[in-house]
Amino acid sequence: MSREAPDHPDQPVSRPGQRTILALEDGTIFDGRSFGRAGEATGEVVFNTALSGYQEVLTDPSYAGQIVTMTYPHIGNYGVNREDVESSRPQVAGFIVREASTRASSWRASGELHRYLDENGIVGISEIDTRALTRHLRTHGAKRGVISTLSDDRDALVCRARASRSMVGLDLAREVTCDRPYRVEEPIASVLQGAIPEGGHYKVVAYDFGMKRNIARMLAASGCDVTVVPATTSGPDVLALEPDGVFLSNGPGDPEPCTYAIEASRRIMDARVPLFGICLGHQILGLACGARTFKLKFGHRGANHPVKNLKSGHVEVTSQNHGFSVDPSAFQSRPDLVLTHVNLNDGTVEGFRHRDLPLVSVQYHPEASPGPHDSHYLFGEFVEMMAAHRKARVS
């Protein structure tokens, strides 16, 4: 997940069009051109099938440690702006595109994508066959890789890719979480019709495993007063804040090493405080409930993945970004766990609830950014759980 670039102020950091190499751990090589910062970047090479939303993808902390390939061929045409970010800076380890637009054509643009990558130290490569790369990853699985403008020694680059960190067993939530608790200040009107039931605002503590900004916006729009806490915050410390509900956020890496979060979730479950998990938070809740997780071959990343709601029978088009999944065998052996959503592409688990505890969890991203709004209702369901919990607590 390293990013290396020249540090000398008099040395150029970027030469657009410079010959650049992408080397994968299995020996596959792609030749392209420099896009963004010059240097080297290592990480897990994955692909995203969204047609737009590259700025949200770049700044999503769930992509920490990954070199992201955009399958849509033309990237950068609408530039970048200050609004469409999901964290304070780009989080990807590297960026791969077919054709990089160097001219921004949008009234909202405040800059150009290639300059944005350069300014933030993101090494990229363009003018490669992203269709061939995506087919390779689909056939052989996600691969560790290196992008380099500094070396043309292909064998050495392949060795560097093989020596880079594996995503399996890697706790990245500790690396992207906030340093200290903070209150979310989102002065926006509710965008969820009927999401705020009678009873007013609800106090939510949100675990930051790499939380996207739009999650905070959606919680605020749902009538929640949100306090965000670091990933390693203990269950008793969260319960001491007397929340109406606890949210477990998205994030990067393998969920199994996050033992601190799994134990905290169990303590909160024992206290019967409503829980809502998304993405990595969903996987952590699955582990806390006794399920297992496993690494997907090439993951689900994009804004166009179909998911079936088993309760309503409706199909939701969803935004996704994950490389691990909850093992479905738990729902055959554990009658207290109810499967609620499945992926229509491969049948993997996309959501579950607990029969006896106030707990709902989904693998995909109902907050979108980028993506469709089919799943906004889940924030309303979380609020309804908190309303019922508050009512029971008072009575």
C-alpha positions as CSV (number, residue, x, y, z in Angstrom):
1,M,0.0,0.0,0.0
2,S,3.0,2.3,-0.3
3,R,3.2,5.4,-2.4
4,E,6.7,6.6,-3.3
5,A,7.6,9.8,-5.2
6,P,10.5,12.2,-5.6
7,D,10.8,14.4,-2.5
8,H,13.3,17.0,-3.9
9,P,11.4,20.3,-4.5
10,D,13.4,21.0,-7.7
11,Q,12.6,17.6,-9.2
12,P,9.5,17.2,-11.3
13,V,6.9,15.0,-9.7
14,S,4.8,14.4,-12.8
15,R,5.4,14.1,-16.5
16,P,2.0,13.3,-18.2
17,G,2.5,10.7,-20.9
18,Q,5.6,9.2,-19.3
19,R,6.0,5.5,-19.9
20,T,4.6,3.5,-17.0
21,I,4.3,-0.2,-16.1
22,L,1.7,-2.1,-14.2
23,A,3.0,-5.5,-13.0
24,L,0.9,-8.1,-11.3
25,E,2.1,-10.8,-8.9
26,D,1.3,-13.5,-11.4
27,G,3.8,-12.0,-13.9
28,T,1.2,-10.2,-16.1
29,I,2.5,-6.9,-17.4
30,F,0.6,-3.9,-18.9
31,D,2.4,-1.0,-20.5
32,G,0.8,2.5,-20.3
33,R,1.4,6.2,-19.7
34,S,1.8,8.2,-16.5
35,F,-1.4,9.7,-15.0
36,G,-1.1,11.7,-11.8
37,R,2.0,11.5,-9.6
38,A,5.2,9.9,-10.8
39,G,6.6,7.2,-8.6
40,E,5.6,3.7,-7.5
41,A,2.4,2.4,-5.8
42,T,1.7,-1.1,-4.6
43,G,-1.6,-2.6,-3.6
44,E,-4.4,-5.1,-4.4
45,V,-5.5,-4.5,-8.0
46,V,-9.3,-4.5,-8.3
47,F,-12.0,-3.1,-10.6
48,N,-15.0,-0.8,-10.3
49,T,-17.9,-1.0,-12.8
50,A,-19.5,2.4,-12.1
51,L,-19.9,4.7,-15.1
52,S,-19.3,7.9,-13.1
53,G,-18.4,8.8,-9.5
54,Y,-14.6,8.4,-9.8
55,Q,-14.0,11.2,-7.2
56,E,-16.2,9.4,-4.6
57,V,-14.3,6.2,-5.4
58,L,-10.9,7.8,-5.0
59,T,-11.8,9.3,-1.6
60,D,-13.7,6.3,-0.2
61,P,-11.5,4.9,2.8
62,S,-12.7,1.4,1.9
63,Y,-10.3,1.5,-1.0
64,A,-7.2,1.9,1.2
65,G,-4.5,-0.5,0.1
66,Q,-6.1,-1.0,-3.3
67,I,-5.2,0.0,-6.8
68,V,-8.5,0.7,-8.5
69,T,-9.3,0.1,-12.2
70,M,-12.2,1.9,-13.6
71,T,-13.9,-0.2,-16.3
72,Y,-15.7,2.8,-17.9
73,P,-13.2,3.9,-20.6
74,H,-13.3,7.7,-20.3
75,I,-12.4,9.0,-16.9
76,G,-11.8,12.6,-15.8
77,N,-14.1,14.4,-18.2
78,Y,-16.1,16.3,-15.5
79,G,-13.0,17.1,-13.4
80,V,-13.1,17.2,-9.6
81,N,-14.8,19.5,-7.1
82,R,-15.0,20.2,-3.4
83,E,-18.4,18.6,-2.8
84,D,-18.1,15.1,-4.2
85,V,-15.6,13.7,-1.7
86,E,-16.1,10.9,0.8
87,S,-13.1,11.8,3.0
88,S,-10.6,14.6,3.3
89,R,-8.2,13.1,0.6
90,P,-7.9,10.3,-1.9
91,Q,-7.5,7.0,-0.2
92,V,-6.7,4.6,-3.0
93,A,-3.1,3.2,-3.4
94,G,-3.2,3.8,-7.1
95,F,-5.5,4.4,-10.1
96,I,-5.9,2.8,-13.5
97,V,-7.9,4.1,-16.4
98,R,-8.2,3.5,-20.2
99,E,-8.4,7.1,-21.4
100,A,-7.6,10.0,-19.0
101,S,-9.3,13.3,-19.9
102,T,-7.1,16.2,-19.1
103,R,-9.8,18.8,-19.6
104,A,-12.6,19.3,-17.2
105,S,-16.0,20.0,-18.8
106,S,-18.5,20.7,-16.0
107,W,-19.7,23.9,-14.4
108,R,-19.2,22.3,-11.0
109,A,-15.5,21.5,-11.6
110,S,-12.9,23.2,-9.5
111,G,-9.9,21.3,-11.0
112,E,-8.7,18.6,-13.3
113,L,-8.4,15.0,-12.3
114,H,-4.8,14.4,-13.3
115,R,-3.7,17.5,-11.3
116,Y,-5.8,16.4,-8.3
117,L,-4.0,13.0,-8.3
118,D,-0.6,14.6,-8.6
119,E,-1.3,17.1,-5.8
120,N,-2.4,14.2,-3.5
121,G,0.4,11.9,-4.3
122,I,-1.6,9.2,-6.2
123,V,0.3,7.3,-8.8
124,G,-1.8,6.3,-11.8
125,I,-1.5,4.7,-15.2
126,S,-3.6,5.3,-18.4
127,E,-3.7,4.0,-21.9
128,I,-3.9,0.4,-21.0
129,D,-6.5,-2.2,-22.0
130,T,-8.7,-2.0,-18.9
131,R,-11.1,-4.5,-20.5
132,A,-8.3,-7.1,-20.8
133,L,-7.2,-6.3,-17.2
134,T,-10.7,-6.7,-15.8
135,R,-11.2,-10.0,-17.6
136,H,-7.9,-11.2,-16.2
137,L,-9.0,-10.3,-12.6
138,R,-12.4,-11.9,-13.1
139,T,-10.8,-15.1,-14.3
140,H,-7.8,-15.3,-11.9
141,G,-9.0,-13.2,-9.0
142,A,-7.8,-9.9,-7.6
143,K,-4.0,-9.6,-7.6
144,R,-1.4,-7.7,-5.8
145,G,0.3,-5.3,-8.2
146,V,2.7,-2.3,-8.6
147,I,2.5,0.8,-10.8
148,S,5.8,2.3,-11.6
149,T,7.2,5.2,-13.5
150,L,10.6,4.7,-12.0
151,S,11.7,1.3,-13.3
152,D,11.4,-0.8,-16.4
153,D,12.8,-3.9,-14.8
154,R,9.7,-6.1,-15.2
155,D,11.0,-9.0,-13.2
156,A,11.9,-6.7,-10.3
157,L,8.4,-5.1,-10.4
158,V,6.7,-8.5,-10.3
159,C,8.8,-9.4,-7.2
160,R,7.8,-6.1,-5.6
161,A,4.1,-7.0,-6.2
162,R,4.6,-10.4,-4.7
163,A,6.3,-8.9,-1.6
164,S,3.5,-6.4,-1.0
165,R,0.9,-6.9,1.8
166,S,-1.9,-9.4,1.3
167,M,-5.4,-8.2,2.0
168,V,-6.1,-11.5,3.9
169,G,-5.4,-11.0,7.6
170,L,-4.8,-7.2,7.1
171,D,-6.4,-4.9,9.6
172,L,-6.7,-1.6,7.7
173,A,-9.5,-0.1,9.9
174,R,-6.9,1.0,12.4
175,E,-5.1,2.9,9.7
176,V,-8.0,4.9,8.4
177,T,-10.1,5.6,11.5
178,C,-10.3,9.0,13.2
179,D,-7.9,9.9,16.0
180,R,-10.6,11.0,18.5
181,P,-14.4,11.2,18.9
182,Y,-16.2,14.1,17.2
183,R,-19.7,15.3,16.6
184,V,-21.2,15.3,13.1
185,E,-22.4,18.7,12.0
186,E,-24.6,18.4,8.9
187,P,-27.1,21.3,8.6
188,I,-29.2,19.7,5.9
189,A,-32.9,19.0,5.5
190,S,-34.3,15.5,5.6
191,V,-34.1,13.7,2.2
192,L,-35.9,10.6,3.5
193,Q,-39.6,10.9,3.3
194,G,-41.2,9.8,6.5
195,A,-37.9,8.7,8.0
196,I,-38.2,10.7,11.2
197,P,-41.0,9.2,13.3
198,E,-42.7,11.0,16.2
199,G,-40.2,11.3,19.0
200,G,-37.7,13.6,17.5
201,H,-33.9,13.1,17.1
202,Y,-32.0,10.1,18.1
203,K,-28.5,9.8,19.6
204,V,-26.3,7.6,17.5
205,V,-22.7,6.6,18.1
206,A,-21.0,5.7,14.8
207,Y,-17.9,3.5,14.7
208,D,-15.4,4.8,12.2
209,F,-13.8,1.9,10.4
210,G,-13.3,4.2,7.3
211,M,-16.7,5.9,7.3
212,K,-17.8,7.7,4.2
213,R,-19.1,11.3,4.6
214,N,-22.4,10.5,2.9
215,I,-23.2,8.0,5.7
216,A,-23.0,10.9,8.2
217,R,-25.2,13.0,5.9
218,M,-27.8,10.3,5.6
219,L,-27.9,9.7,9.4
220,A,-28.2,13.4,10.0
221,A,-31.0,13.6,7.4
222,S,-32.7,10.8,9.2
223,G,-33.0,12.7,12.4
224,C,-29.9,11.5,14.2
225,D,-27.4,13.4,16.3
226,V,-24.2,11.5,15.5
227,T,-21.0,11.1,17.5
228,V,-18.2,9.4,15.6
229,V,-15.7,7.3,17.6
230,P,-12.4,5.6,16.7
231,A,-12.5,1.9,15.5
232,T,-10.9,0.6,18.7
233,T,-13.4,2.2,21.1
234,S,-14.7,-0.4,23.6
235,G,-18.3,-1.5,24.0
236,P,-18.5,-0.2,27.6
237,D,-17.2,3.2,26.5
238,V,-19.9,3.4,23.8
239,L,-22.6,2.3,26.1
240,A,-21.5,4.9,28.6
241,L,-22.6,7.5,26.1
242,E,-26.2,6.2,26.4
243,P,-26.9,6.0,22.6
244,D,-30.3,5.3,21.1
245,G,-28.4,3.3,18.5
246,V,-25.0,2.3,17.3
247,F,-23.8,2.3,13.7
248,L,-20.9,0.2,12.4
249,S,-19.4,1.8,9.3
250,N,-17.8,0.6,6.1
251,G,-14.0,0.2,5.9
252,P,-11.1,-1.5,4.2
253,G,-9.3,-4.8,4.8
254,D,-10.1,-8.1,6.4
255,P,-12.8,-8.1,9.1
256,E,-11.4,-11.1,11.0
257,P,-8.4,-9.2,12.5
258,C,-10.7,-6.5,13.9
259,T,-11.2,-8.5,17.1
260,Y,-11.6,-5.3,19.1
261,A,-14.7,-4.3,17.0
262,I,-16.1,-7.8,17.2
263,E,-15.9,-7.9,21.0
264,A,-17.4,-4.4,21.2
265,S,-20.3,-5.4,19.0
266,R,-21.0,-8.4,21.3
267,R,-21.1,-6.1,24.3
268,I,-23.5,-3.7,22.6
269,M,-25.7,-6.6,21.5
270,D,-25.8,-7.9,25.1
271,A,-27.1,-4.5,26.1
272,R,-29.8,-4.8,23.4
273,V,-29.0,-1.4,21.9
274,P,-30.1,-1.1,18.2
275,L,-27.3,-1.8,15.8
276,F,-26.9,-1.0,12.1
277,G,-24.0,-2.2,10.1
278,I,-22.8,-1.4,6.5
279,C,-20.1,-3.2,4.5
280,L,-17.2,-3.9,6.9
281,G,-19.6,-3.2,9.8
282,H,-21.9,-5.8,8.3
283,Q,-19.1,-8.4,8.3
284,I,-18.0,-7.5,11.9
285,L,-21.6,-8.0,13.0
286,G,-21.7,-11.3,11.2
287,L,-18.6,-12.4,13.1
288,A,-20.0,-11.1,16.4
289,C,-23.1,-13.3,15.8
290,G,-20.9,-16.4,15.3
291,A,-20.8,-16.5,11.4
292,R,-17.6,-16.7,9.4
293,T,-16.3,-14.5,6.6
294,F,-14.3,-15.4,3.5
295,K,-12.5,-13.5,0.7
296,L,-14.3,-13.2,-2.6
297,K,-12.5,-14.0,-5.8
298,F,-12.6,-10.5,-7.2
299,G,-15.0,-8.7,-5.0
300,H,-18.0,-6.5,-5.8
301,R,-17.3,-2.9,-6.7
302,G,-19.6,-0.5,-8.6
303,A,-22.9,1.3,-8.6
304,N,-25.0,-1.2,-10.5
305,H,-25.2,-4.5,-8.5
306,P,-28.6,-6.1,-8.2
307,V,-29.7,-7.2,-4.7
308,K,-33.0,-9.0,-3.9
309,N,-34.9,-8.0,-0.7
310,L,-36.2,-11.3,0.5
311,K,-38.9,-9.8,2.6
312,S,-40.5,-7.5,-0.1
313,G,-39.3,-9.4,-3.2
314,H,-38.1,-6.1,-4.7
315,V,-34.8,-5.9,-6.5
316,E,-32.6,-3.0,-5.6
317,V,-29.8,-1.7,-7.7
318,T,-27.0,-1.0,-5.3
319,S,-23.6,0.6,-4.8
320,Q,-21.0,-1.9,-3.6
321,N,-17.4,-2.0,-2.5
322,H,-16.1,-5.1,-0.7
323,G,-13.7,-8.0,-1.1
324,F,-15.0,-10.2,1.8
325,S,-18.4,-11.7,2.5
326,V,-20.3,-13.4,5.3
327,D,-20.4,-17.2,4.9
328,P,-24.1,-18.2,4.1
329,S,-23.8,-21.4,6.1
330,A,-24.5,-19.5,9.3
331,F,-28.1,-19.0,8.2
332,Q,-28.7,-22.7,8.0
333,S,-27.3,-23.5,11.4
334,R,-28.4,-20.4,13.4
335,P,-32.2,-20.0,13.6
336,D,-31.7,-16.6,15.3
337,L,-30.1,-15.2,12.2
338,V,-32.4,-14.3,9.3
339,L,-31.1,-13.7,5.8
340,T,-32.7,-10.6,4.4
341,H,-30.9,-9.7,1.1
342,V,-29.0,-11.7,-1.5
343,N,-26.8,-10.7,-4.4
344,L,-28.4,-11.7,-7.7
345,N,-25.1,-12.0,-9.5
346,D,-23.6,-14.7,-7.3
347,G,-26.0,-15.5,-4.5
348,T,-23.7,-14.1,-1.8
349,V,-25.1,-12.6,1.5
350,E,-26.1,-9.0,1.2
351,G,-28.0,-8.5,4.4
352,F,-29.3,-10.1,7.6
353,R,-31.1,-9.4,10.9
354,H,-31.5,-11.0,14.3
355,R,-34.7,-12.6,15.3
356,D,-34.5,-11.5,19.0
357,L,-32.2,-8.5,19.0
358,P,-32.6,-5.0,17.3
359,L,-29.9,-5.6,14.7
360,V,-29.9,-5.0,10.9
361,S,-27.0,-5.3,8.6
362,V,-26.3,-5.0,4.9
363,Q,-23.2,-5.6,2.8
364,Y,-23.8,-3.0,0.2
365,H,-23.9,0.8,0.5
366,P,-27.4,2.3,1.0
367,E,-25.9,5.8,1.2
368,A,-24.6,5.4,-2.4
369,S,-22.2,8.2,-3.5
370,P,-21.8,7.2,-6.2
371,G,-24.8,5.1,-7.0
372,P,-28.6,4.7,-6.9
373,H,-31.0,5.6,-4.1
374,D,-33.0,2.4,-4.0
375,S,-31.8,1.5,-0.5
376,H,-32.3,4.8,1.4
377,Y,-35.2,3.1,3.3
378,L,-32.6,1.3,5.5
379,F,-31.8,4.5,7.4
380,G,-35.5,4.8,8.1
381,E,-35.6,1.3,9.4
382,F,-32.7,2.0,11.8
383,V,-34.6,5.1,13.1
384,E,-37.7,3.0,13.6
385,M,-35.6,0.5,15.7
386,M,-34.3,3.3,17.8
387,A,-37.8,4.7,18.3
388,A,-39.1,1.3,19.5
389,H,-36.1,0.9,21.8
390,R,-36.6,4.4,23.3
391,K,-40.3,3.6,23.8
392,A,-39.6,0.3,25.5
393,R,-36.9,2.0,27.7
394,V,-39.4,4.7,28.9
395,S,-42.2,2.2,29.5
